[in-house]
């Protein structure tokens, strides 16, 4: 599909994004220069909601009991669907916006503003949902549990990446903190009086490594030591490690975590130590809505952007949008801005680069045009919703069986 086949309404949407490009660039670069960690994104949330409020969106802050979450709503012509554009804006420790959330949040805002500017009588409701703590904490999981997505017909966002894809999957995952308790003693003069929490933790790492050969190839288990003791001549009485455990589905993740937790407990018991396990929220696997992804891909291709196939195996992480995809029709496409991989310092540089800002502009256009498709074409919306309802029914049948 070429530009000449784009409808007049979509051309107006694209122009509306371009008209706000300078404003969107300023927001994205400001967020990039002021990275905030999960659940602490106060400035970013304000910078993203300010233009929405100015444009006449009804802005609710602190939704779902989360201080930095927000909902900004614009109702066009009554009777249409509710489409959610998801904004992320938390940064990573040390390397800042190395996952491009400054671009994700701003593209969602840009898409919503462009729709209101270009199609003021759009039949539907556009909602920008500010979803904090994607990197560490699972803001969308909490928002799902609080019913934020219950009346949403479709949800989407667009992630910067090293290739443009619309159907890339994601693993289910959970983080777990292992706390090991031993008994302090002088490591030289009275080692027999001590119980080493560090030995318990090292045993646990070894035991987990032994599990790997008995796991499916898509399983990922990775951890770091967050506290390894205070001094080499003191038997450590407290040590701590943090792990992220991933599997293809939540069901498989539960089976895997039980194996890991058993290994950790026995590793601790072997040296006489005690273990406490604190589990975080479970990130569900991603259920990509193919009908919705097809609409998004069509809009990218209409702008002359080539869409690549996702990797056949490996090369995927996890995101709390997987939990959203269990509640409503959802997509999480990607748009290329660099050759560098995410969660690296090079990617952090790219998210403030000219290529990054161009990618953000394209993402805003594709999001806005896809939301327009759902509001303006009842048949397109029906296909998206039918696919989701069929998937939901199949999931229920599998649980019963």
C-alpha positions in Angstrom: 0.0 0.0 0.0 1.4 3.4 -0.9 0.8 6.9 0.5 -1.6 7.7 -2.4 -4.0 4.9 -1.1 -4.2 6.4 2.4 -7.7 7.9 3.1 -8.1 11.6 3.5 -8.8 11.1 7.2 -5.6 9.2 7.8 -3.6 11.9 5.9 -5.1 14.4 8.3 -4.0 12.3 11.2 -0.5 12.1 9.9 -0.4 15.8 9.4 -1.7 16.4 12.9 1.2 14.3 14.3 3.6 16.3 12.3 2.1 19.6 13.5 2.8 18.5 17.0 6.2 17.0 16.3 8.3 19.7 17.9 6.1 19.5 21.1 6.4 15.7 21.2 10.2 15.9 20.7 10.5 18.3 23.6 8.5 16.0 25.9 10.5 12.8 24.9 13.9 14.5 25.3 12.9 16.1 28.6 11.8 12.7 30.0 15.0 11.2 28.6 17.1 13.8 30.4 15.3 13.2 33.7 15.0 9.4 34.1 12.9 8.1 37.0 12.7 4.6 38.3 9.6 2.4 38.6 6.8 3.9 40.7 8.7 7.2 41.0 7.9 8.7 37.6 6.2 11.9 39.0 7.8 14.3 36.6 7.3 12.1 33.5 3.6 11.6 34.4 3.1 15.3 34.7 4.9 16.1 31.4 2.8 13.5 29.6 -0.6 14.6 31.1 -0.1 18.4 30.7 -0.7 18.5 26.9 -3.6 16.1 27.1 -5.3 18.3 29.8 -4.6 21.4 27.7 -6.2 19.7 24.7 -9.4 19.0 26.6 -8.9 15.4 27.8 -10.3 14.5 31.1 -7.3 13.6 33.2 -7.4 11.4 36.3 -4.2 11.0 38.2 -3.3 8.3 40.8 -5.6 5.7 39.4 -5.6 2.1 40.6 -3.9 3.2 43.8 -0.7 4.1 41.9 0.6 7.6 42.4 2.2 7.9 39.0 -0.5 6.1 37.0 -3.1 8.2 35.0 -6.0 8.0 32.7 -6.7 10.7 30.1 -10.0 10.4 28.2 -11.5 12.1 25.2 -15.0 11.2 24.0 -15.6 11.8 20.3 -19.0 10.9 18.9 -21.0 8.6 21.2 -21.5 5.0 20.3 -18.0 3.9 19.3 -15.5 1.6 21.0 -13.1 2.5 23.8 -9.5 2.3 22.6 -6.6 2.5 25.0 -3.2 3.9 24.1 -0.7 2.8 26.7 2.1 5.0 27.9 5.2 3.7 29.7 7.7 6.2 31.2 9.9 4.5 33.8 13.7 4.2 33.3 16.3 1.6 34.2 18.8 1.9 37.0 22.2 3.4 35.9 21.4 3.4 32.1 18.3 5.5 32.1 15.9 5.2 29.1 17.7 2.2 27.6 14.3 0.7 26.8 12.9 3.7 25.2 10.0 4.4 27.5 10.4 8.1 26.9 9.4 7.4 23.3 6.7 5.0 24.2 4.9 7.4 26.5 5.2 10.3 24.2 4.0 8.4 21.1 0.9 7.3 22.9 0.2 10.9 23.9 1.0 12.1 20.4 -1.4 9.6 18.8 -4.2 10.7 21.1 -3.7 14.4 20.5 -3.5 13.9 16.7 -6.8 12.0 16.7 -8.6 14.7 18.5 -7.0 17.4 16.3 -7.7 15.7 13.0 -11.0 13.8 13.6 -13.0 15.8 16.3 -16.2 13.7 15.6 -14.4 10.3 15.8 -17.0 7.7 16.8 -15.4 6.4 19.9 -13.5 7.0 23.1 -9.8 7.4 23.2 -8.1 6.8 26.5 -4.4 7.3 27.2 -3.4 5.1 30.2 -0.2 6.0 32.0 1.2 2.7 33.1 4.1 3.0 35.6 6.7 0.5 36.6 6.9 -1.8 33.6 10.6 -2.5 34.3 10.3 -3.4 38.0 6.9 -3.8 39.7 4.3 -4.5 37.0 2.1 -1.4 37.0 -0.2 -2.8 34.4 -0.7 -6.0 36.4 -2.0 -3.9 39.3 -4.1 -1.8 37.0 -5.6 -5.0 35.5 -6.4 -6.3 39.0 -8.1 -3.0 39.7 -10.3 -3.3 36.7 -8.8 -0.5 34.6 -8.9 -2.5 31.4 -12.3 -4.2 31.9 -14.3 -1.8 29.6 -11.5 -1.3 27.0 -12.2 -2.8 23.6 -8.6 -2.8 22.4 -5.3 -1.7 23.9 -2.0 -1.0 22.2 1.4 0.7 22.4 4.5 0.8 20.3 8.0 0.0 21.5 11.3 1.2 19.9 13.6 -1.7 18.9 16.2 -2.8 16.5 13.7 -4.1 14.0 10.1 -3.3 13.1 7.7 -6.2 14.1 4.0 -6.5 15.0 3.7 -10.0 16.3 6.7 -10.6 18.6 5.8 -12.7 21.6 6.9 -12.5 25.3 7.5 -15.0 28.1 5.7 -15.2 31.3 8.0 -14.2 34.2 8.2 -13.5 37.9 10.9 -12.0 40.0 11.9 -13.6 43.3 14.1 -12.4 46.1 15.9 -15.1 48.1 17.0 -14.1 51.6 19.4 -16.5 53.4 19.8 -16.4 57.2 22.8 -18.0 58.9 24.8 -17.3 62.1 27.5 -14.8 62.5 30.9 -15.8 63.8 34.6 -15.0 63.5 35.7 -16.7 60.3 39.2 -17.6 61.6 39.0 -18.0 65.4 35.6 -19.6 65.7 34.3 -20.7 62.3 32.6 -23.8 63.9 30.2 -21.4 65.6 28.9 -19.9 62.4 26.5 -20.8 59.7 27.3 -19.2 56.4 24.4 -17.5 54.6 26.8 -17.0 51.7 27.5 -20.8 51.4 23.7 -21.3 51.3 23.3 -18.8 48.5 26.2 -20.2 46.5 24.7 -23.7 46.9 21.5 -22.2 45.6 23.1 -20.8 42.5 24.8 -24.1 41.8 21.5 -26.0 42.3 19.7 -23.7 39.9 22.4 -24.2 37.3 22.0 -28.0 37.6 18.2 -27.5 36.9 18.9 -25.9 33.5 19.6 -29.1 31.6 16.1 -30.4 32.6 14.2 -27.3 31.4 12.6 -26.5 28.1 14.7 -24.4 25.8 12.6 -21.3 26.2 13.1 -21.2 30.0 15.2 -18.4 31.3 16.5 -18.2 34.9 18.9 -15.4 35.7 20.0 -13.8 39.0 22.4 -11.5 40.8 23.8 -11.3 44.3 22.5 -8.2 46.0 24.2 -8.8 49.3 27.1 -11.2 49.8 28.3 -10.4 53.3 30.1 -7.6 55.1 33.7 -8.7 55.5 35.7 -11.8 54.6 36.6 -12.5 58.2 33.0 -12.5 59.4 30.8 -15.5 58.6 27.8 -13.9 56.9 24.6 -14.2 58.7 22.5 -12.6 56.0 22.8 -12.8 52.2 20.4 -12.0 49.4 19.9 -12.7 45.7 17.4 -11.6 43.2 16.2 -13.8 40.3 13.9 -13.4 37.3 12.4 -16.7 36.2 10.7 -17.0 32.8 8.7 -19.7 30.9 6.4 -19.8 27.9 3.2 -19.5 29.8 2.0 -18.8 33.4 1.1 -22.4 33.8 4.6 -23.6 32.9 6.1 -20.8 35.0 4.3 -22.1 38.1 5.8 -25.6 37.6 9.2 -24.1 37.0 9.2 -21.8 40.1 8.3 -24.8 42.3 11.4 -26.6 41.1 13.6 -23.5 41.6 12.2 -22.7 45.1 12.7 -26.3 46.2 16.3 -26.3 45.0 16.9 -23.0 46.9 15.4 -24.3 50.1 17.3 -27.5 50.1 20.5 -25.7 49.3 20.1 -23.6 52.4 19.1 -26.5 54.6 22.3 -28.4 53.5 24.4 -25.9 55.5 22.0 -25.3 58.3 20.8 -22.0 57.1 17.2 -20.7 56.6 15.7 -19.2 53.5 12.8 -16.8 52.9 11.4 -16.4 49.4 9.6 -13.2 48.4 7.8 -13.4 45.0 6.8 -10.4 42.9 3.9 -10.1 40.6 3.6 -12.6 37.8 3.9 -11.1 34.3 1.7 -13.2 31.9 2.7 -14.3 28.4 1.6 -12.0 25.6 -1.5 -12.9 23.6 -1.1 -10.9 20.4 -4.3 -10.1 18.6 -3.5 -10.9 15.0 -6.4 -9.0 13.5 -5.3 -5.9 15.4 -1.7 -6.5 14.5 -2.7 -6.7 10.8 -4.3 -3.3 11.0 -1.2 -1.8 12.6 1.1 -3.5 10.0 -1.1 -2.2 7.2 -0.7 1.4 8.5 3.1 1.0 8.8 3.3 -0.3 5.3 1.1 2.5 4.0 3.8 4.9 5.3 6.5 2.9 3.4 7.8 1.2 6.6 8.8 -2.5 6.1 7.6 -4.9 8.7 9.8 -7.8 9.6 8.9 -11.3 10.9 9.6 -11.9 14.6 12.3 -14.4 15.5 11.2 -18.0 15.2 12.8 -18.9 18.6 14.5 -17.0 21.3 15.2 -13.3 21.3 12.2 -12.3 23.5 11.8 -10.9 27.0 8.7 -10.2 29.2 6.4 -7.3 29.8 3.3 -6.6 32.0 1.3 -5.9 28.8 1.0 -9.6 28.7 -1.5 -9.3 31.6 -3.4 -6.7 29.6 -3.6 -9.1 26.7 -5.4 -11.6 29.0 -8.1 -9.0 29.6 -8.7 -7.4 26.2 -7.6 -7.4 22.6 -4.0 -6.2 22.7 -0.9 -5.6 20.6 2.7 -4.6 21.4 4.4 -3.8 18.1 7.9 -2.6 17.7 9.5 0.1 15.4 13.2 0.2 14.5 15.3 3.1 15.6 18.8 1.6 15.8 20.9 -1.5 15.4 21.6 -1.7 19.1 19.8 -4.0 21.5 17.6 -2.7 24.3 18.8 -2.4 27.9 22.2 -1.2 26.8 23.9 2.2 27.0 23.9 2.4 23.2 20.1 2.0 23.0 19.8 4.7 25.7 21.7 7.1 23.3 19.4 6.0 20.4 16.2 6.9 22.3 17.3 10.6 22.3 18.7 10.5 18.7 17.2 11.8 15.5 16.4 8.3 14.4 14.7 7.7 17.8 12.6 10.8 17.4 11.6 9.9 13.9 10.6 6.4 15.1 8.5 8.0 17.8 6.7 10.1 15.1 6.0 7.0 13.0 4.8 5.1 16.0 2.4 7.9 16.9 1.0 7.9 13.4 0.6 4.1 13.3 -1.1 4.1 16.7 -3.5 6.9 15.7 -4.4 5.4 12.4 -5.0 2.0 13.9 -7.3 3.5 16.6 -9.1 5.3 13.8 -9.6 2.0 12.0 -11.3 0.5 15.0 -13.5 3.5 15.5 -14.4 4.1 11.9 -14.8 0.5 10.6 -17.2 -1.6 12.6 -16.2 -4.7 10.7 -12.5 -4.3 11.6 -13.5 -3.9 15.3 -15.7 -7.0 15.1 -12.9 -9.1 13.8 -10.6 -7.9 16.6 -13.1 -8.5 19.3 -14.2 -11.9 17.9 -10.6 -13.1 17.8 -10.2 -12.1 21.4 -13.4 -13.7 22.6 -12.6 -16.9 20.7 -9.2 -17.0 22.4 -10.8 -16.4 25.8 -13.2 -19.2 25.3 -10.4 -21.6 24.3 -8.4 -20.6 27.4 -11.4 -21.4 29.6 -11.9 -24.8 28.0 -8.2 -25.7 28.6 -8.5 -24.8 32.2 -11.6 -27.1 32.6 -9.9 -30.0 30.8 
